[in-house]
């Protein structure tokens, strides 16, 4: 099996890159499952709407994962409970949390589980993602052949810790949130694919997708600043491909995908 994963989609430019290149990537790479992180996909770069969610599915996503901005567009409360294909971080605290933290996908003769987790270092103090992962992974291992984890976290150590903690129990742990693609894809000893961050899909002229003036100003004067999605002419798409053995259900390879002005898509 092959899984295509696309990192955080940011704003209108991110959606444009998805609609332009995701069908081509699926045509050329032939993944059996496609997962897209859409937590920044609205025009303001925070949250998701039902129309954008449906556009991601129409462009080729099988599952849409989220992150710390999941609730930032309140429209999500109107539709999140009605779909199995939108997955928010599973470790939000409290009872009756809207939506779901994991889902399953039938892929030919195989069943894939998809889990979304959020880290706690430099992010809101959600429930312990490691304990939540234990519970969900134990449940999914009884009903699925493979498990993919989107680990939405700020620090590299927390993402790698989760990957090593789950090594041998899940098929892949890929990080999101920091919007910078890392060059550390590897297959861990237990047969689990890992990459610290898949990168972002959206404006390539800003800082993590935002207009640079406000971000730089915040560094200079430490005063609150309103971040807005960058609008320059350059855009990027980032993600990765994970190949999985149909015999062992273990990952065999993980490779980054990057499309931008320096890495044009030639197919």
HUMOSUL-V701176 format. One line per field, one symbol per residue. phi: phi as a letter, one per 40 degrees, with the letter a starting at -180 (. if undefined). Layout:
phi=???
This chain:
phi=.bbbbbcdcbgcccccccccbcdccccccfccabbbcbcbccdcgagabcccdcccccchccabcbaccdccbccdccbcccbccbbbdcbccgcfcdgbcaabbcbfcbbbcbbbbbcbcgbdcccdcccccdcccdccccbbcabbbcccacbcccccdcccccdgbbcabbcbhcgbcbbbdabcdcgbcaacacgbbicbbbbfgbdcdcccdcccbfbdaccbccbcccbabbiabbbbccccgccbabbcbabaccbcccc
